[in-house]
Amino acid sequence: MEPQGKKPGEGDGDRVTAQLLKAHTGEFALDSILLLKLRGLGLVDLGCLGECLGLEWLDLSGNALTHLGPLAALRQLAVLNVSHNRLTGLEPLAACESLQSLNAAGNLLAGPGQLQCLVGLRGLENLRLRDPLARLSNPLCSSPSYRAMVRELLPGLKVVDGERVAGCGSELYQLCRDLDSCLRPSPSPSPGPQATEAQPWVEPGYWESWPVRSSSILEEACRQFQATLQECWDLDRQADDSLLQAEQVLSPAGAPSSFVF
């Protein structure tokens, strides 16, 4: 019998229990759970979550977690979202050797020391500590140089806060940032040299259309296409004539009871 005031699947309310996990996943064995979403449940204790040894994708965002102890047992975990919690450290994640993507925006990580535990995670490529759209951040993000610090500490990262810093596309992100900084108006005019006059990006006549050049190959291809198209039309007309003759033979006028074999 369920304790009074609790519904099936609620377990201890703010603590992860086997009953809660089974109710959310429909699995009978905890080690068979691969994907788990426990967002916004007011959790403060991860309880038996460490028994989900096969877990690969985990969403714990929007809770009240202050520690991640049980996650140290999840060696298969690849994607983890712990955003919008109360975490001051990520030390248990040092044992999550398969971790590739981590969202820790909206916590209480104060400095680079809280990220030192991630240095040994060779597969970690995506790290989010700040999410402007969701208005989530960490105290360490207040430093203007925190992105450079993160990249120096974790050189294997390819994406930081949703922007590519290495690999395909990183040059485009850098170009966009440079353009933003150039277009942003300065707070006060400086007595420096005047900006040079804008120059066109391409040479004059770059966008003008060139005259079409004759090509014997193209002309021959067009001639063959027209011939093939004419042949298709002839075959279509022959097919129509054959169908019409067949209808006349199968339905002779004045002989409704005759049969044709």
C-alpha positions in Angstrom: 0.0 0.0 0.0 1.3 3.5 -0.9 1.9 5.9 1.9 -0.9 8.4 2.4 -0.4 11.6 0.5 1.8 10.1 -2.2 0.8 8.9 -5.6 2.3 5.9 -7.3 5.7 6.7 -8.8 6.4 9.7 -6.6 8.7 7.8 -4.3 10.2 10.2 -1.7 9.3 13.3 -3.6 12.6 15.1 -3.6 14.8 12.0 -3.8 15.4 9.6 -6.7 14.2 6.2 -5.9 13.8 2.9 -7.9 10.1 3.4 -7.9 10.4 6.9 -9.4 12.8 5.6 -12.1 10.6 2.7 -13.1 7.5 5.0 -13.2 9.3 7.4 -15.6 10.8 4.8 -17.9 8.6 1.7 -17.7 11.7 -0.4 -17.2 11.8 -3.1 -14.5 15.6 -3.3 -14.3 17.5 -0.1 -13.5 20.6 -1.1 -15.4 18.6 -1.3 -18.6 17.6 2.3 -18.6 19.4 4.2 -21.5 17.6 7.5 -21.6 16.2 9.4 -18.6 14.5 12.8 -18.2 13.9 14.0 -14.6 13.5 17.7 -15.4 11.9 20.1 -12.9 10.9 17.6 -10.2 12.4 19.5 -7.3 15.0 16.8 -6.7 17.7 17.4 -4.0 19.1 13.9 -3.7 20.0 11.6 -6.6 19.5 8.5 -4.4 19.9 5.3 -6.4 20.5 6.9 -9.8 24.0 5.4 -9.7 22.4 1.9 -10.2 21.4 2.9 -13.8 24.7 1.6 -15.1 23.7 1.6 -18.8 22.5 5.2 -18.8 23.7 7.2 -21.8 21.5 10.3 -21.8 20.4 12.1 -18.6 18.4 15.4 -18.1 18.4 16.7 -14.5 17.8 20.3 -15.3 15.5 22.6 -13.2 16.0 20.8 -9.9 17.6 21.8 -6.6 20.7 19.5 -6.7 23.8 20.5 -4.8 25.9 17.4 -5.5 26.3 14.8 -8.2 27.8 11.9 -6.2 25.9 8.9 -7.6 26.8 10.0 -11.2 30.4 8.7 -10.6 29.1 5.2 -11.3 27.7 6.0 -14.8 30.6 5.1 -17.0 28.4 5.0 -20.2 26.9 8.4 -19.7 27.5 10.5 -22.9 25.1 13.5 -22.6 24.3 15.2 -19.3 22.1 18.3 -18.6 22.4 19.6 -15.0 21.5 23.2 -15.8 19.4 25.4 -13.4 20.5 23.6 -10.2 22.6 24.7 -7.2 25.9 22.9 -8.0 29.1 24.3 -6.6 31.3 21.5 -8.0 31.3 18.8 -10.7 33.9 16.4 -9.2 31.9 13.2 -9.5 31.9 13.7 -13.3 35.6 12.9 -13.5 34.7 9.2 -13.5 32.2 9.6 -16.4 34.8 8.6 -19.0 32.3 8.5 -21.9 30.9 12.0 -21.3 30.7 14.0 -24.6 28.3 16.8 -23.9 27.7 18.7 -20.6 25.2 21.5 -19.9 26.0 23.1 -16.5 24.5 26.6 -17.1 22.6 28.2 -14.2 24.6 26.8 -11.3 27.1 28.2 -8.7 30.4 27.4 -10.3 32.7 30.2 -9.1 36.0 29.6 -10.8 38.2 27.4 -13.0 38.9 25.1 -10.1 35.4 23.7 -10.4 36.2 22.7 -14.0 39.6 21.0 -13.2 37.8 17.7 -12.7 36.8 17.6 -16.4 40.4 17.7 -17.7 40.7 13.9 -17.9 37.5 13.5 -20.0 39.1 13.0 -23.4 35.7 12.7 -25.2 34.2 15.9 -23.9 33.5 18.1 -26.9 30.5 20.2 -25.9 30.4 22.4 -22.7 27.8 25.0 -21.8 28.2 27.2 -18.8 26.1 30.1 -20.0 22.8 30.3 -21.8 21.7 33.8 -22.6 18.4 32.8 -24.1 17.4 30.9 -20.9 19.1 33.6 -18.8 21.3 31.0 -17.1 24.9 31.5 -16.2 27.6 30.8 -13.5 29.6 33.2 -11.4 32.8 32.3 -13.3 31.2 33.6 -16.6 31.4 37.2 -15.3 35.1 37.2 -16.1 35.7 38.6 -19.7 38.4 36.0 -20.2 36.4 33.0 -19.0 36.0 31.5 -22.5 39.7 31.7 -23.2 40.3 30.1 -19.8 37.9 27.3 -20.5 39.5 26.6 -23.9 43.0 26.6 -22.3 41.9 24.2 -19.6 40.0 21.9 -21.9 41.6 22.1 -25.3 39.6 19.2 -26.7 36.4 21.2 -26.6 34.7 22.0 -30.0 31.6 23.8 -28.8 31.5 26.3 -25.8 28.2 27.9 -24.9 26.6 26.8 -28.2 29.4 28.3 -30.4 31.9 26.3 -32.3 35.5 27.1 -31.2 37.2 24.3 -33.2 36.6 22.2 -36.2 34.1 23.0 -39.1 32.3 26.2 -38.6 34.6 27.7 -35.9 36.0 30.3 -38.4 32.5 31.5 -39.2 31.7 32.0 -35.5 34.9 33.9 -35.1 34.1 36.1 -38.1 30.7 36.9 -36.7 32.1 37.9 -33.4 34.7 40.1 -35.1 32.0 41.8 -37.2 29.8 42.3 -34.1 32.7 44.0 -32.3 33.5 46.2 -35.3 29.8 47.3 -35.8 29.2 47.9 -32.1 29.4 51.7 -31.5 32.1 52.9 -29.2 30.9 54.7 -26.0 33.0 57.8 -26.7 34.8 59.0 -29.8 38.6 58.5 -29.6 41.1 60.9 -31.1 42.4 58.2 -33.4 42.7 58.1 -37.2 39.5 58.3 -39.2 38.0 55.2 -40.5 38.9 54.4 -44.1 36.3 54.6 -46.8 34.5 51.4 -47.5 35.7 49.5 -50.5 33.7 47.1 -52.7 34.2 43.5 -51.9 34.5 42.5 -55.6 35.9 44.0 -58.8 33.7 46.0 -61.1 31.7 43.8 -63.5 31.9 40.8 -61.2 28.1 40.4 -61.1 27.5 41.1 -64.8 26.2 38.2 -66.8 28.5 36.7 -69.4 27.4 36.1 -73.0 26.3 32.5 -73.6 28.9 30.6 -75.5 27.9 28.2 -78.3 28.8 24.6 -77.7 28.6 21.8 -80.2 28.2 19.3 -77.4 25.3 21.2 -75.9 23.6 21.6 -79.3 23.9 17.9 -80.0 22.5 17.0 -76.6 19.5 19.3 -77.3 19.0 17.8 -80.7 19.0 14.3 -79.3 16.5 15.3 -76.5 14.1 16.8 -79.1 14.3 13.6 -81.2 13.6 11.4 -78.1 10.7 13.7 -77.1 9.2 13.4 -80.6 9.6 9.6 -80.5 7.7 9.6 -77.1 4.9 11.6 -78.7 4.6 9.2 -81.6 4.5 6.2 -79.3 1.8 7.9 -77.3 -0.3 8.5 -80.4 0.1 4.9 -81.5 -0.9 3.7 -78.0 -4.1 5.8 -78.2 -4.9 4.4 -81.6 -4.4 0.8 -80.4 -6.6 1.4 -77.4 -9.4 2.8 -79.6 -9.2 -0.2 -82.0 -9.4 -2.6 -79.1 -12.5 -0.9 -77.7 -14.2 -1.1 -81.0 -13.4 -4.8 -81.4 -14.5 -5.7 -77.8 -17.7 -3.7 -78.1 -19.1 -4.3 -81.7 -22.3 -2.4 -82.4 -25.5 -4.4 -82.6 -24.0 -7.6 -81.2 -24.1 -7.2 -77.4 -24.0 -11.0 -76.8 -21.0 -11.8 -79.0 -17.7 -12.7 -77.4 -14.2 -12.1 -78.7 -11.3 -14.4 -77.6 
